[in-house]
Amino acid sequence: MGTYYIPRNYRGESRILYIFTIKSLITTAVGAGLGAIFFAIFSMVNLKVVGIILMAIFAFIGYAIGALKIPTIVAFPITKKIGGEPIGEIILRYMKFKKNRKMYVYTKEEK
């Protein structure tokens, strides 16, 4: 009898705590780090609750950037083009576009 390769689904095996992928965990930590700055500022003024709330909001924004994808909604033309892509990739593409500042326009040559 020979041995056979059985394909295995590796999707989701890089998850930590089930809801976090490595990318979303990193972006959540970065968001919480930015929120920690506000927490430190508000804790100096004895408003620790406000600082904790802002830290949680920044952590959620970081998680959303790292994990969520744009839904495809037929009613909106822009979501037809970018539907299903992660928010983080869209933000990176926008930053590269703004940095480059070049606009390429195709004009049809008339003969």
PyMOL CGO cylinders between C-alpha atoms (Angstrom):
from pymol import cmd
from pymol.cgo import CYLINDER

trace = [
    CYLINDER, 0.00, 0.00, 0.00, 1.24, 3.44, -0.89, 0.3, 1, 1, 1, 1, 1, 1,
    CYLINDER, 1.24, 3.44, -0.89, 1.00, 6.65, 1.07, 0.3, 1, 1, 1, 1, 1, 1,
    CYLINDER, 1.00, 6.65, 1.07, -1.19, 9.45, -0.20, 0.3, 1, 1, 1, 1, 1, 1,
    CYLINDER, -1.19, 9.45, -0.20, -1.10, 13.16, 0.44, 0.3, 1, 1, 1, 1, 1, 1,
    CYLINDER, -1.10, 13.16, 0.44, -4.33, 14.41, 2.00, 0.3, 1, 1, 1, 1, 1, 1,
    CYLINDER, -4.33, 14.41, 2.00, -4.74, 18.17, 1.58, 0.3, 1, 1, 1, 1, 1, 1,
    CYLINDER, -4.74, 18.17, 1.58, -5.25, 20.02, 4.82, 0.3, 1, 1, 1, 1, 1, 1,
    CYLINDER, -5.25, 20.02, 4.82, -7.03, 23.30, 5.31, 0.3, 1, 1, 1, 1, 1, 1,
    CYLINDER, -7.03, 23.30, 5.31, -4.60, 25.65, 7.06, 0.3, 1, 1, 1, 1, 1, 1,
    CYLINDER, -4.60, 25.65, 7.06, -6.99, 28.58, 7.09, 0.3, 1, 1, 1, 1, 1, 1,
    CYLINDER, -6.99, 28.58, 7.09, -7.51, 29.95, 10.56, 0.3, 1, 1, 1, 1, 1, 1,
    CYLINDER, -7.51, 29.95, 10.56, -4.60, 28.10, 12.18, 0.3, 1, 1, 1, 1, 1, 1,
    CYLINDER, -4.60, 28.10, 12.18, -2.67, 31.32, 12.70, 0.3, 1, 1, 1, 1, 1, 1,
    CYLINDER, -2.67, 31.32, 12.70, -5.37, 32.63, 15.00, 0.3, 1, 1, 1, 1, 1, 1,
    CYLINDER, -5.37, 32.63, 15.00, -4.63, 33.61, 18.56, 0.3, 1, 1, 1, 1, 1, 1,
    CYLINDER, -4.63, 33.61, 18.56, -7.57, 33.57, 20.98, 0.3, 1, 1, 1, 1, 1, 1,
    CYLINDER, -7.57, 33.57, 20.98, -9.84, 32.69, 18.01, 0.3, 1, 1, 1, 1, 1, 1,
    CYLINDER, -9.84, 32.69, 18.01, -10.76, 36.29, 17.09, 0.3, 1, 1, 1, 1, 1, 1,
    CYLINDER, -10.76, 36.29, 17.09, -7.22, 37.58, 16.62, 0.3, 1, 1, 1, 1, 1, 1,
    CYLINDER, -7.22, 37.58, 16.62, -5.05, 36.85, 13.64, 0.3, 1, 1, 1, 1, 1, 1,
    CYLINDER, -5.05, 36.85, 13.64, -1.43, 37.91, 13.93, 0.3, 1, 1, 1, 1, 1, 1,
    CYLINDER, -1.43, 37.91, 13.93, -2.11, 41.03, 11.86, 0.3, 1, 1, 1, 1, 1, 1,
    CYLINDER, -2.11, 41.03, 11.86, -5.19, 42.05, 13.87, 0.3, 1, 1, 1, 1, 1, 1,
    CYLINDER, -5.19, 42.05, 13.87, -3.38, 41.42, 17.17, 0.3, 1, 1, 1, 1, 1, 1,
    CYLINDER, -3.38, 41.42, 17.17, -0.54, 43.72, 16.09, 0.3, 1, 1, 1, 1, 1, 1,
    CYLINDER, -0.54, 43.72, 16.09, -2.88, 46.49, 14.91, 0.3, 1, 1, 1, 1, 1, 1,
    CYLINDER, -2.88, 46.49, 14.91, -4.93, 46.17, 18.12, 0.3, 1, 1, 1, 1, 1, 1,
    CYLINDER, -4.93, 46.17, 18.12, -1.75, 46.53, 20.17, 0.3, 1, 1, 1, 1, 1, 1,
    CYLINDER, -1.75, 46.53, 20.17, -0.71, 49.60, 18.16, 0.3, 1, 1, 1, 1, 1, 1,
    CYLINDER, -0.71, 49.60, 18.16, -4.16, 51.14, 18.66, 0.3, 1, 1, 1, 1, 1, 1,
    CYLINDER, -4.16, 51.14, 18.66, -4.06, 50.38, 22.38, 0.3, 1, 1, 1, 1, 1, 1,
    CYLINDER, -4.06, 50.38, 22.38, -0.57, 51.91, 22.52, 0.3, 1, 1, 1, 1, 1, 1,
    CYLINDER, -0.57, 51.91, 22.52, -1.86, 55.13, 20.99, 0.3, 1, 1, 1, 1, 1, 1,
    CYLINDER, -1.86, 55.13, 20.99, -4.78, 55.03, 23.43, 0.3, 1, 1, 1, 1, 1, 1,
    CYLINDER, -4.78, 55.03, 23.43, -2.33, 54.55, 26.30, 0.3, 1, 1, 1, 1, 1, 1,
    CYLINDER, -2.33, 54.55, 26.30, -0.92, 57.99, 25.52, 0.3, 1, 1, 1, 1, 1, 1,
    CYLINDER, -0.92, 57.99, 25.52, -4.36, 59.49, 26.05, 0.3, 1, 1, 1, 1, 1, 1,
    CYLINDER, -4.36, 59.49, 26.05, -4.82, 57.35, 29.16, 0.3, 1, 1, 1, 1, 1, 1,
    CYLINDER, -4.82, 57.35, 29.16, -1.61, 58.78, 30.62, 0.3, 1, 1, 1, 1, 1, 1,
    CYLINDER, -1.61, 58.78, 30.62, -2.70, 62.33, 29.83, 0.3, 1, 1, 1, 1, 1, 1,
    CYLINDER, -2.70, 62.33, 29.83, -6.18, 61.90, 31.32, 0.3, 1, 1, 1, 1, 1, 1,
    CYLINDER, -6.18, 61.90, 31.32, -4.88, 60.04, 34.38, 0.3, 1, 1, 1, 1, 1, 1,
    CYLINDER, -4.88, 60.04, 34.38, -2.77, 63.10, 35.24, 0.3, 1, 1, 1, 1, 1, 1,
    CYLINDER, -2.77, 63.10, 35.24, -5.99, 65.09, 35.41, 0.3, 1, 1, 1, 1, 1, 1,
    CYLINDER, -5.99, 65.09, 35.41, -7.73, 62.34, 37.47, 0.3, 1, 1, 1, 1, 1, 1,
    CYLINDER, -7.73, 62.34, 37.47, -10.00, 61.27, 34.61, 0.3, 1, 1, 1, 1, 1, 1,
    CYLINDER, -10.00, 61.27, 34.61, -8.88, 57.65, 34.35, 0.3, 1, 1, 1, 1, 1, 1,
    CYLINDER, -8.88, 57.65, 34.35, -12.29, 56.42, 33.16, 0.3, 1, 1, 1, 1, 1, 1,
    CYLINDER, -12.29, 56.42, 33.16, -12.16, 58.72, 30.14, 0.3, 1, 1, 1, 1, 1, 1,
    CYLINDER, -12.16, 58.72, 30.14, -8.63, 57.52, 29.40, 0.3, 1, 1, 1, 1, 1, 1,
    CYLINDER, -8.63, 57.52, 29.40, -9.69, 53.86, 29.57, 0.3, 1, 1, 1, 1, 1, 1,
    CYLINDER, -9.69, 53.86, 29.57, -12.64, 54.53, 27.26, 0.3, 1, 1, 1, 1, 1, 1,
    CYLINDER, -12.64, 54.53, 27.26, -10.39, 56.28, 24.72, 0.3, 1, 1, 1, 1, 1, 1,
    CYLINDER, -10.39, 56.28, 24.72, -7.86, 53.45, 24.94, 0.3, 1, 1, 1, 1, 1, 1,
    CYLINDER, -7.86, 53.45, 24.94, -10.61, 50.90, 24.24, 0.3, 1, 1, 1, 1, 1, 1,
    CYLINDER, -10.61, 50.90, 24.24, -11.86, 52.96, 21.28, 0.3, 1, 1, 1, 1, 1, 1,
    CYLINDER, -11.86, 52.96, 21.28, -8.37, 53.17, 19.78, 0.3, 1, 1, 1, 1, 1, 1,
    CYLINDER, -8.37, 53.17, 19.78, -7.84, 49.42, 20.33, 0.3, 1, 1, 1, 1, 1, 1,
    CYLINDER, -7.84, 49.42, 20.33, -11.14, 48.69, 18.55, 0.3, 1, 1, 1, 1, 1, 1,
    CYLINDER, -11.14, 48.69, 18.55, -10.16, 50.93, 15.63, 0.3, 1, 1, 1, 1, 1, 1,
    CYLINDER, -10.16, 50.93, 15.63, -6.85, 49.07, 15.41, 0.3, 1, 1, 1, 1, 1, 1,
    CYLINDER, -6.85, 49.07, 15.41, -8.68, 45.73, 15.45, 0.3, 1, 1, 1, 1, 1, 1,
    CYLINDER, -8.68, 45.73, 15.45, -11.06, 46.93, 12.73, 0.3, 1, 1, 1, 1, 1, 1,
    CYLINDER, -11.06, 46.93, 12.73, -8.15, 47.99, 10.51, 0.3, 1, 1, 1, 1, 1, 1,
    CYLINDER, -8.15, 47.99, 10.51, -6.42, 44.66, 10.97, 0.3, 1, 1, 1, 1, 1, 1,
    CYLINDER, -6.42, 44.66, 10.97, -9.32, 42.22, 10.80, 0.3, 1, 1, 1, 1, 1, 1,
    CYLINDER, -9.32, 42.22, 10.80, -12.40, 43.59, 9.07, 0.3, 1, 1, 1, 1, 1, 1,
    CYLINDER, -12.40, 43.59, 9.07, -13.10, 43.60, 5.36, 0.3, 1, 1, 1, 1, 1, 1,
    CYLINDER, -13.10, 43.60, 5.36, -15.20, 45.97, 3.27, 0.3, 1, 1, 1, 1, 1, 1,
    CYLINDER, -15.20, 45.97, 3.27, -18.55, 44.33, 2.47, 0.3, 1, 1, 1, 1, 1, 1,
    CYLINDER, -18.55, 44.33, 2.47, -19.78, 44.14, -1.10, 0.3, 1, 1, 1, 1, 1, 1,
    CYLINDER, -19.78, 44.14, -1.10, -22.98, 46.17, -1.29, 0.3, 1, 1, 1, 1, 1, 1,
    CYLINDER, -22.98, 46.17, -1.29, -24.56, 46.29, -4.74, 0.3, 1, 1, 1, 1, 1, 1,
    CYLINDER, -24.56, 46.29, -4.74, -26.33, 49.61, -4.10, 0.3, 1, 1, 1, 1, 1, 1,
    CYLINDER, -26.33, 49.61, -4.10, -23.03, 51.50, -3.77, 0.3, 1, 1, 1, 1, 1, 1,
    CYLINDER, -23.03, 51.50, -3.77, -20.73, 51.51, -6.80, 0.3, 1, 1, 1, 1, 1, 1,
    CYLINDER, -20.73, 51.51, -6.80, -17.52, 51.92, -4.76, 0.3, 1, 1, 1, 1, 1, 1,
    CYLINDER, -17.52, 51.92, -4.76, -18.12, 48.73, -2.77, 0.3, 1, 1, 1, 1, 1, 1,
    CYLINDER, -18.12, 48.73, -2.77, -18.47, 46.77, -6.00, 0.3, 1, 1, 1, 1, 1, 1,
    CYLINDER, -18.47, 46.77, -6.00, -14.84, 47.64, -6.76, 0.3, 1, 1, 1, 1, 1, 1,
    CYLINDER, -14.84, 47.64, -6.76, -13.28, 47.13, -3.32, 0.3, 1, 1, 1, 1, 1, 1,
    CYLINDER, -13.28, 47.13, -3.32, -15.70, 44.68, -1.71, 0.3, 1, 1, 1, 1, 1, 1,
    CYLINDER, -15.70, 44.68, -1.71, -14.02, 41.84, 0.17, 0.3, 1, 1, 1, 1, 1, 1,
    CYLINDER, -14.02, 41.84, 0.17, -10.67, 43.60, 0.63, 0.3, 1, 1, 1, 1, 1, 1,
    CYLINDER, -10.67, 43.60, 0.63, -9.25, 44.25, 4.12, 0.3, 1, 1, 1, 1, 1, 1,
    CYLINDER, -9.25, 44.25, 4.12, -9.43, 47.81, 5.41, 0.3, 1, 1, 1, 1, 1, 1,
    CYLINDER, -9.43, 47.81, 5.41, -5.70, 47.84, 6.17, 0.3, 1, 1, 1, 1, 1, 1,
    CYLINDER, -5.70, 47.84, 6.17, -4.78, 47.12, 2.55, 0.3, 1, 1, 1, 1, 1, 1,
    CYLINDER, -4.78, 47.12, 2.55, -7.06, 49.90, 1.32, 0.3, 1, 1, 1, 1, 1, 1,
    CYLINDER, -7.06, 49.90, 1.32, -5.45, 52.37, 3.73, 0.3, 1, 1, 1, 1, 1, 1,
    CYLINDER, -5.45, 52.37, 3.73, -1.95, 51.32, 2.61, 0.3, 1, 1, 1, 1, 1, 1,
    CYLINDER, -1.95, 51.32, 2.61, -2.90, 51.69, -1.05, 0.3, 1, 1, 1, 1, 1, 1,
    CYLINDER, -2.90, 51.69, -1.05, -4.30, 55.18, -0.36, 0.3, 1, 1, 1, 1, 1, 1,
    CYLINDER, -4.30, 55.18, -0.36, -1.11, 56.19, 1.47, 0.3, 1, 1, 1, 1, 1, 1,
    CYLINDER, -1.11, 56.19, 1.47, 1.04, 54.97, -1.44, 0.3, 1, 1, 1, 1, 1, 1,
    CYLINDER, 1.04, 54.97, -1.44, -1.17, 56.89, -3.88, 0.3, 1, 1, 1, 1, 1, 1,
    CYLINDER, -1.17, 56.89, -3.88, -0.90, 60.10, -1.84, 0.3, 1, 1, 1, 1, 1, 1,
    CYLINDER, -0.90, 60.10, -1.84, 2.86, 59.70, -1.53, 0.3, 1, 1, 1, 1, 1, 1,
    CYLINDER, 2.86, 59.70, -1.53, 3.37, 59.14, -5.26, 0.3, 1, 1, 1, 1, 1, 1,
    CYLINDER, 3.37, 59.14, -5.26, 1.10, 62.02, -6.38, 0.3, 1, 1, 1, 1, 1, 1,
    CYLINDER, 1.10, 62.02, -6.38, 1.30, 60.90, -10.01, 0.3, 1, 1, 1, 1, 1, 1,
    CYLINDER, 1.30, 60.90, -10.01, -1.80, 60.61, -12.08, 0.3, 1, 1, 1, 1, 1, 1,
    CYLINDER, -1.80, 60.61, -12.08, -1.77, 58.43, -15.16, 0.3, 1, 1, 1, 1, 1, 1,
    CYLINDER, -1.77, 58.43, -15.16, -4.46, 59.20, -17.70, 0.3, 1, 1, 1, 1, 1, 1,
    CYLINDER, -4.46, 59.20, -17.70, -5.10, 57.09, -20.78, 0.3, 1, 1, 1, 1, 1, 1,
    CYLINDER, -5.10, 57.09, -20.78, -6.09, 59.08, -23.84, 0.3, 1, 1, 1, 1, 1, 1,
    CYLINDER, -6.09, 59.08, -23.84, -7.16, 57.34, -26.98, 0.3, 1, 1, 1, 1, 1, 1,
    CYLINDER, -7.16, 57.34, -26.98, -5.17, 58.47, -29.98, 0.3, 1, 1, 1, 1, 1, 1,
    CYLINDER, -5.17, 58.47, -29.98, -7.27, 59.41, -32.95, 0.3, 1, 1, 1, 1, 1, 1,
    CYLINDER, -7.27, 59.41, -32.95, -6.09, 58.43, -36.42, 0.3, 1, 1, 1, 1, 1, 1,
]
cmd.load_cgo(trace, "trace")
